[in-house]
Amino acid sequence: MAKDIQISSSRPAAVKARKRACPEPWVIGLITFLSLIVLAVCIGVTVHYVRYNHRMTHNYYSTLSFTSDKVYGEFGKEASKNFTEMSQRIESMVKYAFYKSPLRGDFVKSHIIKYSQEEDGVLAHMLLIFRFRATENVDTKNSIIQRILHEKLQDATGPPKLDPASVEIKKINKTETDKFLNNCCGTRRSKSARQSVRIVGGTEVEEGEWPWQASLQWDGLHRCGASLINSTWLLSAAHCFTLYKDPARWTASFGVTIKPLKMKQGLRRIIVHEKYNHSTHDYDISLAELSSPVPYTNTVHRICLPEASHEFHPGDEMFVTGFGARQDDGYTQNHLREVQVDLIQTDICNDPQVYNGAITPRMLCAGSLQGKRDACQGDSGGPLVSPDPRNIWYLVGVVSWGDKCGQPNKPGVYTRVTALRDWITSKTGI
């Protein structure tokens, strides 16, 4: 039975209207005046803070003589183990000199770019980077920098034995600094702070993060990745050229997108390793010579090649990059992606549950035994890279093969660059 609902209406009690009191004009003027004063003070404080705390980057080219118990040829070759160790020692001495000085808060880093031989020793060529407040006198800072190096480096303990009196510095601009850095192998631009996941579903990268990455395209379509190892040579996988052999139909593009691209070059010739075995994937390495040299820029330059004796270890930071699919049998991506992977010991990778003895001395495994972090189709030939203690990046491996993409117990398999380092030198002279 429906229940009747009674709705009663009530009228609100009458409220006596009150006249709103308006402030006097002088009160309004006073409030406005005080508000303007507060606003002016806030703006002044902000401008003062920005002016006196804003820092600008200043770069210097420096030379420093030294003597060493090592023969120049042992560390004169860029990217060699001895080059890295010598550079670390000198950079540490310079860093410590500034950390004991009034410029401790202004010093950013030192970076050895090369060595040259002198009659009585060796000359280290070095970049010095500082961040000074915008209001500070740069000319005064220049003389302070040189005086600190002359004085503090006298306390440095070698080897090598430095000659502090030989230090010379010259102010250079950003364009000159970039040119020096871009001519060094393995340098890259700092990336934004973000979590890197996987190429199989992974993370897009920013321009300049992986400047040695190339896209190899057959008749304009992406087929494989490659790494720029000097201005005229790319390193890639042999299987990329099994069916597609005519260099005239290949092009190499650079930049983080395939379209639009940063730079494009044709190929003059392709060299596939003579022992490449398609069925076992052994010796899966190739070289492609560009039709003309690539000019180095902030976003396109070369990766370092490790010496044959260089050892990489599980736990070393490693990344693989590529334009490949985000899932098995997926499509090529237009934007370059990255994934951080773990180096997996060969005996583990040869376990019956993993690849059951298929990993040869020319191969290495990287990824995750739990799956999900992996390269995929279209990433073949691309770089697996790792940094040294100076944050200079080296080519560890070349994307070669694997069982599908991102599957548990099926990590990516890469051609081991150190195992074929001598072959690379024999073909390119690098």
PEMO-V743329 format. One record per pair of residues at least 6 apart in sequence whose C-alpha atoms are under 6 Angstrom apart, sorted by the first residue. I is the first residue (numbers start at 1). J is the second residue. D is the distance in Angstrom with one decimal. If there is no record, write none. Layout:
BEGIN
I;J;D
I;J;D
END
This chain:
BEGIN
53;133;5.9
54;133;5.6
54;134;5.9
55;131;5.6
55;132;5.1
55;133;4.2
55;134;5.5
56;131;5.2
56;132;5.5
57;130;5.7
57;131;4.4
58;129;5.9
58;130;5.2
59;128;5.8
59;129;4.7
59;172;5.6
60;127;5.7
60;128;5.0
60;170;5.4
60;171;4.5
60;172;5.3
61;126;6.0
61;127;4.9
61;169;5.6
61;170;5.2
62;125;6.0
62;126;5.1
62;168;5.5
62;169;4.3
63;124;5.5
63;125;4.7
63;167;5.7
63;168;5.5
64;123;5.6
64;124;5.2
64;166;5.8
64;167;4.8
65;122;5.6
65;123;4.5
65;163;5.5
65;166;5.9
66;121;5.9
66;122;5.5
66;161;5.4
66;162;4.3
66;163;5.5
67;121;4.9
67;160;5.9
67;161;5.3
68;160;4.8
75;82;4.6
75;83;4.2
87;112;5.9
91;110;5.7
97;152;5.2
98;104;5.3
106;130;5.3
106;131;5.0
106;132;5.8
107;130;4.6
108;129;5.4
108;130;5.1
109;129;5.4
110;127;5.6
110;128;4.6
111;126;5.4
111;127;5.1
112;125;5.9
112;126;4.3
113;125;5.8
113;126;5.6
114;125;5.4
115;123;5.6
115;124;4.7
115;125;5.9
116;122;5.9
116;123;5.2
150;164;4.8
150;165;5.5
153;164;5.6
185;302;5.2
185;303;5.1
185;304;4.9
186;303;4.4
186;304;5.0
186;392;4.9
186;393;4.3
187;392;5.6
188;209;5.6
189;208;5.5
189;209;5.2
196;203;5.9
196;339;5.8
197;339;5.4
198;339;4.3
198;373;4.9
199;326;5.8
199;337;5.6
199;338;5.6
199;339;5.5
199;375;5.9
200;326;3.6
200;327;5.2
201;326;4.5
203;337;5.2
203;338;5.8
204;336;5.8
204;337;4.3
205;337;5.6
207;256;5.7
208;299;4.1
211;299;4.9
211;300;4.5
211;301;5.4
212;227;5.3
212;228;4.8
212;300;6.0
212;301;5.3
212;302;4.9
212;303;5.7
213;227;5.1
214;225;5.7
214;226;5.0
214;227;5.9
214;253;5.6
214;254;4.9
215;225;4.8
215;252;5.5
215;253;5.2
216;222;5.8
216;223;5.9
216;224;5.1
216;225;5.7
216;251;5.9
216;252;4.7
217;223;5.4
217;250;5.5
217;251;5.2
218;249;5.7
218;250;4.7
219;249;5.5
223;378;5.8
224;378;5.3
224;379;5.9
224;380;5.2
224;381;5.7
225;379;5.6
225;380;5.8
225;381;4.7
225;382;4.1
226;235;5.6
226;236;4.7
226;381;5.1
226;382;4.5
227;234;5.3
227;235;5.2
227;383;6.0
228;234;4.6
228;302;5.0
229;302;5.0
229;303;5.5
230;302;5.5
231;293;4.9
231;294;4.9
232;289;5.7
232;290;5.1
232;293;4.8
233;288;5.8
233;289;4.7
234;287;5.7
234;288;5.1
235;286;6.0
235;287;4.8
236;285;5.9
236;286;5.2
236;381;4.1
237;284;5.3
237;285;4.3
237;286;5.2
237;381;4.3
238;272;5.4
238;284;4.8
238;285;4.5
238;286;4.7
247;267;5.4
247;269;5.6
251;265;5.7
251;266;4.5
251;267;6.0
252;264;5.6
252;265;5.3
253;263;5.6
253;264;4.3
254;262;5.5
254;263;5.2
255;261;5.7
255;262;4.9
256;335;5.7
256;336;5.0
257;334;5.5
257;335;4.5
258;334;5.3
266;290;5.9
266;291;5.2
267;289;5.8
267;290;4.5
267;291;5.0
268;289;5.5
268;290;5.5
268;291;4.7
269;288;5.9
269;289;5.4
270;287;5.8
270;288;4.5
271;286;5.5
271;287;5.0
272;286;4.4
273;285;6.0
273;286;5.9
276;282;5.8
276;283;4.6
276;284;5.6
304;394;4.7
305;394;5.7
305;395;5.6
308;418;4.4
308;421;5.4
314;343;4.8
317;386;5.7
318;340;5.7
318;341;5.6
318;385;5.5
318;386;4.6
319;339;5.5
319;340;4.4
319;341;5.8
319;384;5.7
319;385;5.5
320;338;5.8
320;339;5.6
320;383;5.8
320;384;4.4
321;337;5.6
321;338;4.4
322;336;5.6
322;337;5.6
322;379;4.8
323;332;5.9
323;333;5.0
323;336;5.0
323;379;5.9
324;332;4.8
324;333;5.9
324;376;5.7
324;377;5.3
324;378;3.8
324;379;4.5
325;331;4.8
325;332;4.8
325;376;5.7
325;377;5.6
328;404;5.9
328;405;5.4
341;366;5.9
341;367;4.4
342;366;5.2
342;367;5.1
343;366;4.4
344;365;5.3
344;366;5.4
349;355;5.9
350;356;4.8
350;357;4.3
354;409;5.1
354;410;5.9
362;415;5.9
362;416;5.2
362;419;5.7
363;414;5.5
363;415;4.6
363;416;4.8
364;413;5.8
364;414;5.3
364;416;5.8
365;412;5.7
365;413;4.6
366;411;5.9
366;412;5.5
367;373;5.6
367;374;5.5
367;411;5.0
367;412;5.9
368;411;5.8
369;408;5.3
369;409;4.5
370;408;4.6
371;406;4.6
371;407;4.6
371;408;4.1
372;406;4.1
373;406;5.6
374;406;5.0
374;412;6.0
376;405;5.3
380;399;4.7
380;400;5.6
381;398;5.3
381;399;4.9
382;398;5.6
382;399;5.3
383;398;5.2
384;396;5.4
384;397;4.8
385;394;5.5
385;395;4.7
385;396;5.1
386;393;5.4
386;394;5.4
387;393;4.1
396;417;5.7
397;414;5.3
397;415;5.2
397;416;4.9
397;417;5.3
398;414;5.1
398;415;5.0
399;414;4.7
400;413;5.8
400;414;4.8
401;413;5.2
402;412;5.0
402;413;5.6
403;410;5.8
END
